[in-house]
């Protein structure tokens, strides 16, 4: 997961994928329906766009158990209801039923995002994922014939995630982690040690301490964020509410957080923009012929761009925009009067 660990909502998906995969592997052993996975799916759907992985993992395990024929179909019915209801509750988040279509929204714009490109076969994270697959396969080959299907289906899911996008290699690792841990435990013939009160207490204390430290660091960082031209805060605060600002991609999130009264034209949440809009921004950022169409279509009368960018040169020299203020390597430009 190391290549994808950053303070973003995807961390929720990484953590809950591990929790969900482990829960379903336990269900495959004791056949107990874990109904708490349904509210977890609702919370997951409120947090990150890849919430659907939880129901998918559950559905694959139930399907694998059906193939194994170890359990009567009537006993599988309540288990199958859990991933089904996990999909249903996603329609009752604050976003509403439209959330069910969210996994398909990113498809058109993946070509414009680096992390949505296939991972290189030489990347250490990709090799690590394949090593985990090998460990699980070795163990599965030694298991009884009728107990392999749910493992193989989860392996296929992990391989699909690892080979498809660089961003999903970490999720493949989350699916593989419980499988590989169980495989290593049995291959090395080590019994699981009992959990003691001391271990639980220390884990809670360290977790609480980490959260407290994170809160202190976050509150300190908010006073001096590492992104954005903070030297222009006064000038940006003075702009009228709902002023449209043509901005650099990287500054979009900072502007939304620090200057919510303004309307940005682009930000790192690429999936919420159309392909046409992203292509227009690319023309604007490179100042290639047609960049004026982006300015006209967005209706911006101000621009916040790097002073070394092609956009800065085009706006100030070709379109005669004036420099209203500059700081931290960025300039706030204002369009000439109509």
Secondary structure, DSSP 8 states (H G I E B T S, - for coil): -GGG-SSSTHHHHHHHHHHHHHHHHHHHHH----THHHHHHHHHHTT-TTTHHHHHHHHHHHHHHHHHT-S-HHHHHHHHHHHHHHHHHGGGSTT-GGGGGGGGTTGGGGGG-GGGS---TT-HHHHHHHHHHHHHHHHHHTS-GGG-HHHHHHHHHHHHHHHH-STTHHHHHHHHHHHHHHHHHHHTT-------HHHHHHHHHHHHHHHHHHHHHHHHHHHT-SSS-GGGHHHHHTS-TT-EEEE-GGGHHHHHHH-TTSEES--S-GGGS-HHHHHHHHHHHHT-TTHHHHHHHHT-SEEEEETTSHHHHIIIIIS--EEEEEETTEEEEE----
